[in-house]
């Protein structure tokens, strides 16, 4: 059985559903295919089940890409306010958590139901449980699946990245790009915990569960947020943010007490200067277990002002050399992907293959933690949907 549509979208996630509803609302016949048996699985688990669906302070510099300018056009033409208008239309209650992060009050299911309702109203047809078998392009696109064959003059790839394979993530989007001669920037885990080297594991593993506010830095990027020690390494928002910029073999720098002078109590007139006083000074600012471990691991080499200066500097510029990351199974997103040089920044269409579009996470555009990756899904999906 063969069905003809104006456009076929591969992937029933955030970007794919946004694209489909935009195209459908403009009179296009649209089919959305997904190998999973339910749509929007990543939407449902995001944000602890409440979906951090956008960020009020979204700017192009909240994204990393081989081409830092690529995302500007789509982001400017579909803003957080544009998405909020849709949320308000469906009377979905939401709240701002911090730093402009917006979450559903009840459940991410509200968000998915909204997208599916918009798709239904626009006449979009969903074909779930449809595994892709083959794509050919003799005259338009022929998409053969485990259920049936589809033909369309336009094909939109919204297949996501490799992150969270337990909910069905695959590299099919990259395979399609390569099939049509489009370069793929090596995908890598992003917004992901980092693992300790053997040395750091021995020194810090027992701090598992300890959390503190730090500034994490690498390659000129810095994030001041919470860091969490785990039984395998480092996590928490500061580490997830910096992980997107970290590369294997590089070090990250941690300021354990941003804006604080940790050894200030030892500098007063007639102040005691000994290990107990040093640990007490750290305990007044840092979690007790962390303070004790830092004094044990790297105590001041002496009690002169110069020695205290050196110890202070070390705690504000502590270097970790991670062994690696927790991988795609724990990564919130995938960095890298379809090379933006191959796509139109305005429409997401391939420059070399007319009618072929790539949107969302499959593209080499990765947002910071805090709702930015959803905003990229909405913006890139809207850009392609309006261009179809």
C-alpha positions in Angstrom: 0.0 0.0 0.0 1.3 3.4 -1.0 0.1 6.8 0.4 0.9 10.2 -1.0 1.4 13.3 1.1 2.7 16.8 0.5 5.3 16.1 3.3 6.5 13.2 5.4 8.0 13.9 8.8 10.2 11.3 10.4 10.0 11.6 14.1 7.0 12.3 16.4 8.9 14.3 18.9 8.9 18.0 19.8 10.4 19.3 16.5 8.5 16.8 14.3 5.1 17.6 15.7 5.7 21.3 15.6 6.7 21.1 12.0 3.7 19.0 11.1 1.2 21.2 12.7 2.7 24.3 11.1 2.6 22.7 7.6 -0.8 21.2 8.2 -2.3 24.5 9.3 -1.2 25.9 5.9 -3.2 23.3 4.0 -0.4 20.8 3.4 -1.1 17.1 3.8 1.4 15.7 6.3 2.3 12.3 7.6 4.3 11.8 10.7 6.2 8.5 11.0 7.8 7.1 14.2 9.1 3.7 15.0 7.9 4.0 18.6 4.4 3.0 19.5 3.7 6.4 21.2 4.6 9.9 20.2 6.6 12.4 22.3 8.3 10.0 24.6 11.2 12.4 25.4 8.7 15.2 26.0 7.0 13.1 28.7 10.1 12.3 30.7 11.7 15.8 30.4 12.0 18.1 33.3 11.1 15.4 35.8 7.9 14.8 34.0 6.9 18.5 33.9 8.8 19.5 30.7 11.0 22.6 31.0 9.5 23.6 27.6 11.2 27.0 27.0 13.3 29.7 28.5 12.2 33.4 28.7 15.8 34.5 28.2 16.5 32.6 25.1 19.4 34.1 23.0 21.6 32.7 20.3 24.6 32.5 22.7 22.6 29.9 24.7 23.5 27.4 21.9 26.6 25.8 20.6 27.3 24.7 17.0 30.1 24.6 14.6 28.4 27.7 13.1 27.3 29.9 16.0 25.2 32.1 13.8 23.1 29.4 12.2 20.3 29.3 14.9 19.7 33.0 14.9 17.2 33.2 12.1 14.9 30.4 13.3 15.1 31.6 16.9 14.2 35.1 15.9 11.2 34.1 13.9 9.7 31.7 16.6 10.3 33.0 20.1 9.5 31.8 23.6 6.5 34.2 23.5 5.2 32.6 20.3 5.2 29.2 22.0 3.7 30.6 25.2 0.8 31.9 23.1 0.1 28.3 22.1 0.3 27.2 25.7 -2.1 29.9 26.9 -4.5 29.1 24.0 -4.8 25.5 25.5 -5.0 26.9 29.0 -2.1 24.9 30.2 -1.0 26.1 33.7 2.8 26.8 33.9 5.3 28.4 36.2 8.8 30.0 36.1 11.1 27.9 38.2 14.4 30.0 38.0 16.5 31.8 35.4 13.6 32.0 33.0 12.9 28.3 33.0 9.2 27.5 32.3 7.6 24.2 33.4 4.1 22.7 33.2 2.3 22.9 36.6 0.7 19.5 36.2 2.5 17.3 33.7 4.4 17.2 30.5 1.4 15.2 29.2 -0.4 18.6 28.9 2.2 19.7 26.4 2.1 16.6 24.3 -1.7 16.6 24.3 -1.6 20.2 23.0 0.7 19.3 20.2 -1.3 16.3 19.2 -4.5 18.4 19.3 -3.0 21.0 17.0 -1.8 18.3 14.7 -5.3 16.7 14.6 -6.9 20.1 13.9 -4.5 20.6 11.0 -5.3 17.2 9.5 -1.9 15.7 10.3 -1.8 11.9 10.2 0.4 9.9 12.6 1.8 6.5 11.7 3.3 5.0 14.9 5.1 1.7 15.1 6.4 2.4 11.6 10.1 1.3 11.3 11.9 2.8 8.4 13.1 0.3 5.8 14.3 2.4 2.8 14.3 5.9 1.4 14.7 6.4 -2.3 14.4 9.5 -4.5 13.5 8.7 -8.0 10.9 11.5 -8.4 10.2 12.9 -5.0 10.8 10.8 -1.9 9.7 7.2 -1.5 9.7 6.1 2.1 9.2 2.4 2.8 8.3 1.4 6.3 7.4 -1.8 8.1 3.7 -0.9 7.6 3.5 0.8 4.2 5.1 3.0 1.6 4.8 6.8 1.5 5.6 9.2 -1.3 6.1 13.0 -1.0 7.9 15.8 -2.6 9.2 16.9 0.8 10.9 14.8 3.6 11.6 16.3 7.0 14.0 14.5 9.3 13.2 15.1 13.0 14.6 11.8 14.3 16.4 13.3 17.3 19.9 12.3 18.5 21.5 9.3 20.3 20.6 10.4 23.9 18.5 8.2 26.1 18.4 5.0 23.9 16.1 3.3 26.4 13.2 5.4 25.0 14.1 4.5 21.5 16.8 7.0 20.4 18.7 5.8 17.3 21.1 7.3 14.8 18.6 7.0 11.8 18.6 10.8 11.2 22.4 10.8 10.7 22.1 7.7 8.4 19.6 9.6 6.2 21.9 12.6 6.0 24.9 10.4 5.0 22.8 8.6 2.4 22.2 11.9 0.6 25.9 13.0 0.9 25.3 15.4 3.8 28.2 15.8 6.3 27.5 14.8 9.9 29.5 16.4 12.7 30.6 13.6 15.1 27.7 13.2 17.6 28.7 13.2 21.3 26.9 13.1 24.6 26.0 16.5 26.0 24.4 17.8 29.2 25.8 14.7 30.7 27.5 13.8 34.0 31.3 13.5 33.9 33.2 10.5 35.4 36.2 10.6 37.7 39.7 9.5 36.9 41.0 6.7 39.1 42.9 9.2 41.3 39.9 11.5 41.8 37.6 8.5 42.4 39.7 7.4 45.3 39.7 10.9 46.7 36.1 12.0 46.2 33.9 8.9 45.8 32.8 9.0 49.4 31.4 12.5 48.9 28.5 11.0 46.8 25.4 13.0 47.5 27.2 16.2 48.5 26.0 19.3 46.5 27.4 22.8 46.5 27.3 25.9 44.3 30.4 26.3 42.1 31.6 27.9 39.0 32.7 25.3 36.4 34.8 26.4 33.5 36.3 25.0 30.4 37.5 26.4 27.0 36.4 30.0 28.0 32.9 28.9 29.1 31.8 29.2 32.7 28.6 28.3 34.5 27.8 29.2 38.1 25.3 26.6 39.4 25.0 23.6 41.7 27.5 20.7 41.4 26.7 17.2 42.7 29.3 14.6 43.7 28.1 11.1 42.6 29.6 7.6 43.2 31.2 7.8 39.8 32.0 11.4 39.2 30.4 14.9 39.0 26.9 16.0 38.0 24.5 18.8 38.8 23.6 21.7 36.5 27.0 23.3 36.5 28.6 20.0 35.3 25.9 19.2 32.8 26.3 22.7 31.3 30.1 22.5 31.0 30.0 18.9 29.7 28.7 20.1 26.4 31.9 22.0 25.9 34.3 19.5 27.4 36.3 17.3 25.1 38.0 14.0 26.0 41.5 14.5 27.4 40.8 18.1 28.6 40.5 19.4 32.2 37.7 21.3 33.8 38.3 24.0 36.4 36.1 24.3 39.5 35.8 27.3 41.8 34.5 25.7 45.0 33.4 29.1 46.5 32.7 31.8 43.9 33.1 35.2 45.4 34.2 34.0 48.8 37.5 34.3 50.6 37.7 30.9 52.2 40.7 31.5 54.5 39.6 35.0 55.6 39.1 33.9 59.3 42.8 32.9 59.4 44.0 36.3 58.4 42.7 38.3 61.3 45.0 39.7 63.9 46.0 37.0 66.4 43.9 34.4 64.5 44.8 30.8 64.9 46.5 29.2 61.9 46.4 25.4 62.1 44.6 22.5 60.3 41.6 22.7 62.6 41.1 26.4 62.0 41.5 25.9 58.3 38.9 23.2 58.2 36.6 25.4 60.3 37.0 28.2 57.9 36.0 26.0 55.0 33.1 24.5 56.9 31.6 28.0 57.3 31.2 28.2 53.5 31.2 24.6 52.1 29.4 21.4 53.0 31.1 19.8 56.0 32.2 16.6 54.2 33.6 18.5 51.3 35.5 20.9 53.6 37.0 18.0 55.5 38.1 16.2 52.3 39.6 19.3 50.7 41.7 20.0 53.8 42.8 16.4 53.9 43.5 16.2 50.2 45.2 19.6 49.7 46.0 21.3 53.0 47.9 24.6 53.0 51.6 23.9 52.7 52.3 26.3 55.6 50.7 29.1 57.6 52.3 32.2 56.1 50.2 34.6 54.1 51.8 33.3 50.9 50.9 29.7 51.7 47.3 30.7 52.5 47.2 32.7 49.2 48.4 29.6 47.3 45.8 27.3 49.1 43.0 29.9 48.4 43.9 30.0 44.7 44.0 26.2 44.4 40.4 26.0 45.8 39.2 28.6 43.4 40.9 26.9 40.4 40.7 23.2 41.2 41.4 21.1 38.2 39.6 17.8 37.4 40.7 15.7 34.5 37.6 13.6 33.8 38.0 10.0 32.6 34.9 10.5 30.3 31.2 11.0 30.5 28.3 8.8 31.5 27.5 8.4 27.8 24.3 8.7 25.8 22.3 6.7 28.3 22.6 9.6 30.8 22.9 12.5 28.3 20.0 14.9 28.0 20.9 15.8 24.5 23.3 15.0 21.6 25.8 17.6 20.5 27.1 17.5 16.9 24.9 16.2 14.1 23.9 17.3 10.6 26.3 20.0 9.5 24.6 23.4 9.5 26.7 24.4 6.4 24.5 22.0 4.4 21.2 23.6 5.5 19.4 26.9 4.9 19.2 28.8 8.2 15.8 30.2 7.3 14.1 27.0 6.2 16.2 24.0 7.4 16.2 22.7 3.9 19.2 20.9 2.4 21.1 23.1 0.0 22.1 20.2 -2.1 18.9 18.0 -2.0 15.8 20.1 -2.6 12.8 19.0 -0.5 15.0 17.4 2.3 14.8 19.1 5.7 16.5 18.5 9.0 15.2 19.9 12.3 15.6 19.6 16.1 18.3 17.6 17.9 19.5 15.8 14.7 21.0 19.2 13.6 24.4 20.4 15.0 22.7 22.9 17.3 22.7 22.2 21.0 21.2 24.4 23.7 22.2 25.0 27.3 20.3 23.4 30.1 17.1 25.2 31.0 14.5 24.8 28.2 16.7 26.0 25.3 16.7 22.6 23.5 12.9 22.6 23.4 13.0 26.2 22.1 15.3 25.0 19.3 12.9 22.2 18.5 9.9 24.6 18.3 11.8 27.2 16.3 13.5 24.9 13.8 10.2 22.9 13.4 8.2 26.1 12.8 10.8 27.2 10.3 10.6 24.0 8.2 6.8 23.7 8.6 6.3 27.2 7.2 8.6 26.6 4.3 7.0 23.3 3.1 
